Amino acid sequence: FGSAKGSNEEAYLVQKLVRQGFGTNNVDHCTRLCHASSVAALLEGIGSGAVTAPFTSVADADVVVVIGANPTENHPVAATFFKQAARRASLIVMDPRGQGLERHAKHMLRFRPGTDVALLNALLHVIVTENLYDPQFVQARTEGFDRLAAHVAAFSPEAMAPICGIDPDTLRAVAREYAQAERAIIFWGMGISQHVHGTDNARCLISLSLITGHVGRPGTGLHPLRGQNNVQGASDAGLVPMVYPDYQPVDAEAVRQQFEELWGRPLAPERGLTVVEIMNSIYAGSIRGLYVMGENPAMSDPDAAHAREALARLEHLVVQDLFLTETAWHADVVLPASAWPEKDGTVTNTNRQVQRGRQALDLPGEARQDLWIVQEIARRIGLDWNYGGPADVFAEMKAVMPSLDHITWERVEAESSVTYPCPSPDQPGDDIVFADRFPTADGRGKLVPAGLVPPDESPDAEFPLVLMTGRQLEHWHTGAMSRRSSVLDTLEPAPVASLSAAELARLGAEPGGKVRLATRRGSVDLTARVDDAVPDGAVFVPFAFAEAAANLLTNPALDPVGKIPEFKYCAVRVEPLAEPR
């Protein structure tokens, strides 16, 4: 496993080490747990897994849609742009939970958890049946419109309202406002992607954008908000099991031969396993060794008890990290790594900007540069690697990644950041892409209908509530870094379960009292917090706290296309606990 908190150059070397040195494509990183389904749908629909416009493009938009994301907590910098845009544009927020952007929004659609496709197909139905789509764009730039139109005919707002919980008039008003805008843009987060129907959710968003022609112009586009500083760059660099750098398929013979010639070794012809599939294979005994750089699967994987048991079954586990994480406790070897301020390198952010990072601090103690560690492992298993530093790695990346055309190390050094794609060495990169064609075989975007797929696990008499997990403003992912910050840990020092006042009353629980959450996979004890942003019938738990790890509860069921787990929905039981005397 590689890391989206490292540099592009480190990500490239990790995937090269696994493929050239270990002889397998079993390499992945946290994109599998965040936007894998979004990338799958984007590659299928428009031929590119990156954003079509930066979040700063909201300044040119008339309508801004934010769905399945809580930017004020998870993307606070981007959220400031959304708030400013809402002063003159229509902000439409769609999410089962309430959030800080709600008070800036013209429309707030708090739909039922797990009913994204019903909601979005209803919007598509209105746009198609009321002829609000852009016929010129549809004819010139897309394929599959007739099939999509026939499919959404059955998804009227009246039919979908009982499913998604949004009244038909609101669905029609939102569809009309989005379609009739001169310029509209869609942003989404984990609430869209972390479902067994996550790819279908993203397919619906792509269809909304394509049939209305809201792509390829300033103020328009599709933007999955990336969750880490380099999850875009690590994916671009090939740190995923089914593609080489720049999303070139590992099972395409011509592509594989190109990399075999470059790397001087035969490469595995079959796609590798994803994060959860790797853990299942370890558990089953078919994978016996694991190298983890900057990931914490003991905390971040779904059904964490199963993941921890798998880690315990390994013959050899190497963990390269800043701290002794929950995963590192299982390790046979721990390699002390470097933090971002302690290294040189580049990252590629959510806006497709290749950014230069410069070392500002010396390494503490016996810590080593991640790039040095990866290269030393390669050398000691017999690979002839001799990179003098990140600039040498970047030069090799350029040789196999057309996305880096006209972006050199020297240019990033001089300009600090350059957006890709870049048309020439003396021009800025293109913030807005696909004005004339999509990077598909025929230049057209593909409209893919999505049906209603229920969550893998629904509430019942034994587990009557819905569990949703996510981040907090104060804590980052599994807490390996942020919980070591005394200020942040003082602000949010302990695990909580957030429920509405009505739900707490129904359960007989008190705010500040202890409750036990139990699912079919495990149980944790937490402090109850009243939060009316959480819908009745649901509970929200952040996953940063090792003492009550939310992922001991979550469902490892996967989206069949993106292979992403269903972190945003599983059945749970909440019971108040008697306070000890």
DRENLOLUM-655510 format. One record per residue (C-alpha): residue in one letter; x, y, z. Coordinates in steps of 0.25 Angstrom, whole numbers, plus 5000, padded with zeros to 4 digits. Each point is the difference from the previous one (the first is absolute). Example, Ala and Ser with C-alpha at 12.3 -4.5 7.8 and 13.67 -1.06 7.14 Angstrom:
REM DRENLOLUM-655510
A504949825031;S500650144998;
//
This chain:
REM DRENLOLUM-655510
F500050005000;G500550144996;S499650135006;A499250124995;K500750095010;G501449984994;S500550064987;N499749964985;E501549954999;E499849915012;A498749954995;Y500649974986;L501249925007;V499149925009;Q499149954988;K501349984992;L500649925012;V498849915001;R499949974985;Q501549994996;G500549955013;F498949925006;G499449954987;T498650035003;N498950114998;N499549995014;V500250145003;D499050105005;H499850125009;C498950085007;T499350044987;R499449875001;L499350055013;C499650134994;H499750034986;A500349874992;S498649994996;S500050154995;V501249974992;A499449874994;A498850084995;L500850124995;L500949914992;E498849934994;G499250124997;I501050114996;G501449924999;S500750085012;G499949975014;A500450145004;V499250135003;T499550074987;A500150145008;P500750055012;F499150045013;T500450144997;S499149994988;V498850035009;A500350154998;D499549984986;A498849915003;D498550045001;V499649875007;V500949925009;V499649865004;V500749935012;I499649865003;G500549905009;A501050095006;N500250095012;P501050104996;T500050095012;E500649885008;N500749924989;H500450104990;P500050135008;V500950084989;A499049964989;A498950035009;T500450155001;F499850014985;F498749935000;K499550105011;Q500550124992;A499349944987;A498749995008;R499950155001;R499650014985;A499849864995;S499049895004;L500649905010;I499349865000;V500549915011;M499549855000;D500449915012;P499349925010;R500750075011;G499950155003;Q501250094999;G500750135000;L499750044986;E498549985002;R499950145005;H500650054987;A499149914991;K498850044992;H499649855000;M500449905011;L499549864996;R500249905012;F499649884993;R499949865006;P501449935002;G500349904988;T499050064990;D500950084992;V499649944987;A498650015002;L500250155003;L500950024988;N499249924990;A498850095004;L500850124996;L500449944987;H498549964997;V499650155002;I501150054991;V499749904989;T498550005000;E499950155001;N501050024989;L501050075008;Y501249934995;D500950064990;P499749934987;Q501250064992;F501049955011;V499349875001;Q500149974985;A501450054998;R500749965013;T499349875006;E499549864997;G498949925006;F499050115002;D498849934995;R500349885009;L500150095012;A498750084997;A499349864999;H500649965013;V499650125008;A498650014995;A499649915012;F500750095010;S499050115001;P500150095013;E498749955004;A500549865000;M501350035006;A499550095011;P499649895009;I501349934998;C501050125002;G499150085009;I500150134992;D498650064996;P499750004984;D499950155000;T501450025006;L500649894990;R499450074988;A500550145005;V501449955002;A500149934987;R499450124992;E501050105007;Y501249914997;A499649974986;Q499650154996;A501350065006;E500950064990;R501249945008;A499849895011;I501149925007;I499949875009;F500949965011;W499949875008;G500749935011;M500049875008;G498550005002;I499849974985;S501249904998;Q500049915013;H498849914996;V499849874993;H499350094990;G501150115000;T500449984985;D498550024997;N499950125008;A501150064992;R499549964987;C498750085003;L500850125003;I500849994987;S498749984993;L499450135006;S501250084996;L500149944985;I498550014996;T500050145005;G501350044993;H500650055014;V501449954997;G501250064993;R499750155003;P500450095011;G499049985012;T499649864995;G500549865002;L500149885009;H500950005013;P500249895009;L500650075013;R501249925003;G500249965014;Q501650015001;N501050094995;N500649904990;V498949904998;Q499950054985;G501550004998;A500149865006;S499049954991;D500650074988;A501349935004;G499449864999;L499949975014;V498749914997;P500049864996;M499350004986;V500850114994;Y501450054997;P500350155002;D499050094992;Y498949895001;Q500749914990;P499449865001;V500949895006;D499249904992;A500350074986;E501149934994;A500650124992;V500050085013;R500649895008;Q501149984989;Q500450155001;F500249995015;E500749874999;E501050074990;L500250125010;W500149925013;G500849884993;R499249895006;P498849924997;L498750055007;A498849935005;P498950004989;E498849995009;R499350115008;G500450005015;L499150005013;T499450125006;V500250045015;V498849925006;E500349884990;I501550005005;M499649995014;N499049894997;S501149934993;I500950025012;Y499049945009;A499849884990;G501549985000;S500350024986;I500850135003;R501049985010;G500850135000;L499650155000;Y500850134999;V499250125005;M500550144997;G499250115007;E498649935001;N499349955013;P499149884995;A499849965015;M499250125002;S499550044985;D499549874995;P498649965001;D499749885010;A501350045007;A500049885009;H500149914988;A501150094994;R500849995013;E499949855000;A500550004986;L501250095004;A500349905011;R500049884991;L501150064991;E501449945000;H500650134998;L499550145001;V500850134998;V499450135004;Q500650134996;D499450125007;L500250125009;F499549945012;L499749865007;T498649994994;E499049895003;T500549934987;A501450025004;W499749925013;H499849884992;A501350024992;D501349925000;V500850124995;V499750155002;L500750094991;P500050155005;A499550094989;S500050154996;A498950105002;W499650094989;P500850125005;E501249915001;K500149974985;D500150054986;G499049964989;T498750034993;V498649975003;T498850014990;N498850065008;T498550004997;N500150114990;R501049924991;Q501150105005;V501449935001;Q500650075012;R501450015005;G500349965014;R501350055006;Q500749945012;A499950105012;L500449915012;D501149905003;L499649865002;P499949965015;G500849895006;E500349884991;A498850034990;R500349994985;Q499550064988;D498949914994;L500650014986;W501349955006;I499349885007;V499349964988;Q501250004991;E500849935011;I499049895000;A500049994985;R501649995000;R500049895011;I499149914992;G500850024988;L499550114992;D501050104993;W499450135005;N500850125001;Y499150135002;G500850125005;G498750065005;P498650034997;A500450084987;D500549874994;V498749935003;F499250114995;A500849994987;E499749854998;M498550035003;K500050104989;A500449904990;V498849915003;M499050105004;P499450094989;S499250085010;L501450065004;D500350054986;H500650145001;I500249995015;T501449985004;W500650005014;E500750134997;R498750064996;V499349965013;E501250045008;A499950144994;E498550025000;S499749915012;S498749944993;V499649974986;T498649954996;Y499949884991;P499849984988;C500950114996;P500050044985;S501450054999;P501350035008;D499750155001;Q498550005002;P499249975013;G499349875001;D498549984997;D499150025012;I498849974992;V500149874991;F499149934989;A499550134993;D500049934987;R500149855002;F500249905011;P501249915001;T499249874995;A500249924987;D498950084993;G500150135008;R498649995006;G499649985014;K499249885003;L498750005007;V499849885009;P498649975007;A500049965014;G498949925007;L499649995014;V501049925008;P499749995015;P501150005011;D500649875003;E499450005014;S498750075004;P499550025014;D499149905006;A499449965014;E501449965006;F500850124994;P498950114997;L500950124997;V500950044989;L501550035003;M500850104993;T501550035002;G500950124996;R501050105004;Q499950125009;L500650134998;E500949985012;H500649864996;W500649954988;H499649864995;T500549895010;G500650115010;A501449954999;M500550144998;S498850095005;R499849935013;R501550035003;S499750154999;S499650055014;V499250114995;L499149914991;D499949895010;T499650105011;L498950054990;E499549864997;P500649915011;A499149885000;P499149914990;V498650044999;A498749954994;S499250114994;L498449985000;S498850094998;A499350055013;A498849924996;E500849874998;L500750025013;A498750015007;R499449884993;L501249925005;G499950055014;A501550064999;E500550135005;P501050094993;G501349985007;G499649865004;K500749874996;V499449924988;R500449874994;L499949994985;A499949854994;T500049954986;R500149864994;R501650025001;G500250065014;S499750105010;V500650135006;D499750095012;L499950154998;T499450125006;A498750054994;R499950144994;V498750074996;D500150054986;D498850034992;A500850004987;V499949855001;P498749954995;D499149925008;G500249854999;A501550024998;V501350025008;F501350064996;V501449965005;P501450064996;F501049894998;A501250075006;F500049945014;A500749875002;E499349985014;A498749994993;A500449974985;A498850024991;N500549904990;L499849895010;L498550024996;T500050034985;N499649914989;P501149954990;A499049984989;L500650064987;D499550084988;P500249894989;V500750104990;G500850105009;K500349895011;I499750105011;P499449965013;E498650055005;F500550095011;K498850095000;Y498949905003;C499849885008;A499049955011;V500350035014;R499449995014;V500250115010;E499849975015;P500250095012;L501049955011;A499850025014;E501050095006;P500949935011;R499850055014;
//
